[in-house]
């Protein structure tokens, strides 16, 4: 159970389950921006465990990327963690994919273009595939196909409530 981020979690799940506009062949992108150690990776981890997504996506893969260098998703395979895999859908070459890219730093438009193109081509023609990108850099907000989710520190009252509930 995650504490204090239920609204943010539902916002992400709603985006991931929402169909793309008819005729749109590219995967939707949700940027998540927030200060270091604010809970971006923890939030995404809980989203990846949501059973609604396991029924919707045939694969969920998380990439942690420190240096974008080439901007090619295949170059980051060693840093990939598979969170969910539907073997039956994968064997038929069909199904929706969710790719999570956790950036440690910043990304320029050219590198993002190569990375996005690489991710989109690896997802095939499935129009309901999605990408979530997280970073502390405000620049990634412009990379999304939807408005960025900005995480802020929880309120002091929320921390006190959490402390009291633990005691």
C-alpha positions in Angstrom: 0.0 0.0 0.0 1.3 3.4 -0.9 0.7 6.4 1.3 -0.4 9.8 0.1 -0.1 9.4 -3.7 -3.5 7.7 -4.5 -4.7 10.6 -6.7 -1.4 10.7 -8.6 -1.5 6.9 -9.1 -5.1 7.1 -10.4 -4.1 9.9 -12.8 -1.3 7.7 -14.2 -3.5 4.6 -14.5 -6.3 6.6 -16.2 -3.8 7.8 -18.8 -2.4 4.3 -19.4 -5.8 2.8 -19.8 -7.3 5.6 -22.0 -7.4 4.8 -25.7 -5.4 7.1 -28.0 -7.2 9.2 -30.5 -8.3 7.4 -33.7 -5.7 7.5 -36.3 -2.8 8.2 -33.9 -0.2 5.5 -34.6 2.4 6.8 -32.0 2.5 5.7 -28.3 1.2 8.2 -25.8 3.8 9.8 -23.5 3.3 10.8 -19.8 6.1 12.8 -18.3 6.4 12.7 -14.5 8.5 15.5 -13.0 9.7 16.0 -9.5 12.7 16.7 -7.3 15.2 14.0 -6.5 13.9 11.4 -4.0 10.4 12.8 -4.0 8.9 9.4 -4.9 8.7 9.2 -8.8 10.2 5.7 -9.0 8.2 4.4 -6.0 5.0 5.8 -7.6 5.7 4.2 -10.9 6.6 0.9 -9.2 3.2 0.8 -7.5 1.5 1.6 -10.9 3.4 -1.3 -12.5 2.0 -3.7 -9.9 -1.6 -2.6 -10.6 -3.6 -5.7 -11.9 -5.6 -3.5 -14.2 -2.5 -2.8 -16.2 -1.5 -6.5 -16.3 -4.7 -7.2 -18.1 -4.2 -4.3 -20.4 -0.5 -4.5 -21.4 1.2 -7.7 -22.5 4.6 -6.3 -21.3 5.7 -3.7 -18.9 9.4 -2.8 -19.0 11.3 -0.2 -16.9 14.6 1.3 -18.1 16.8 3.3 -15.8 19.0 5.5 -17.9 21.9 7.6 -16.6 23.5 8.5 -19.9 21.4 8.8 -23.0 24.4 8.9 -25.3 23.1 7.0 -28.3 19.4 7.6 -27.6 18.6 4.1 -28.8 16.4 1.9 -26.6 18.3 -1.3 -27.6 21.4 0.2 -26.0 19.7 0.3 -22.6 18.5 -3.4 -22.6 21.0 -4.2 -19.9 19.3 -1.7 -17.6 15.8 -3.0 -18.3 13.6 -4.7 -15.7 10.6 -6.6 -16.9 7.7 -5.9 -14.5 5.1 -7.9 -16.4 5.2 -10.3 -19.4 2.2 -12.1 -21.0 4.0 -14.9 -22.7 1.0 -15.9 -24.8 0.6 -12.5 -26.3 4.3 -12.1 -26.8 4.6 -15.4 -28.7 1.9 -14.1 -31.1 3.8 -10.8 -31.6 0.8 -8.9 -30.4 -0.3 -6.9 -27.5 0.2 -3.5 -25.9 3.5 -2.5 -24.3 4.2 -0.1 -21.5 7.7 1.3 -21.4 8.9 3.3 -18.4 12.0 5.4 -18.8 13.5 6.7 -15.6 16.0 9.4 -16.5 18.6 10.3 -14.0 19.5 13.6 -15.8 18.3 15.7 -18.6 17.5 15.0 -22.3 17.7 17.2 -25.4 15.1 17.2 -28.2 17.3 15.3 -30.7 18.2 12.6 -28.3 14.6 12.2 -27.1 13.5 12.0 -30.8 15.8 9.1 -31.4 14.8 7.4 -28.1 11.1 7.9 -28.8 11.5 6.6 -32.4 13.4 3.5 -31.1 10.7 2.9 -28.4 7.8 3.3 -30.9 9.4 0.9 -33.4 10.1 -1.7 -30.7 6.4 -1.5 -29.7 5.3 -2.4 -33.2 2.0 -1.1 -34.7 0.0 -1.4 -31.5 -1.6 2.0 -31.1 -2.5 1.5 -27.4 1.1 1.2 -26.2 2.3 3.9 -23.8 5.5 5.5 -22.5 6.0 7.0 -19.0 9.2 9.1 -18.6 10.4 10.3 -15.2 13.0 12.9 -14.3 13.8 15.7 -12.0 14.3 18.0 -15.0 11.5 20.3 -15.9 12.5 20.0 -19.6 10.8 16.5 -20.0 7.4 18.1 -19.4 7.5 19.3 -23.1 8.1 15.7 -24.3 4.7 14.4 -23.4 1.6 13.9 -25.5 -0.3 14.9 -22.4 0.2 17.3 -19.6 3.1 16.4 -17.2 2.4 15.1 -13.7 4.4 17.1 -11.2 5.1 15.5 -7.9 5.6 17.7 -4.9 6.5 16.8 -1.3 3.6 15.6 0.8 2.2 18.1 3.2 3.3 18.2 6.8 -0.2 17.1 7.9 0.1 14.0 5.6 3.3 13.0 7.3 1.8 13.5 10.7 -1.2 11.4 9.8 1.1 8.7 8.4 3.2 8.8 11.6 0.1 8.5 13.8 -1.3 5.6 11.8 2.0 3.7 12.2 2.0 4.3 16.0 
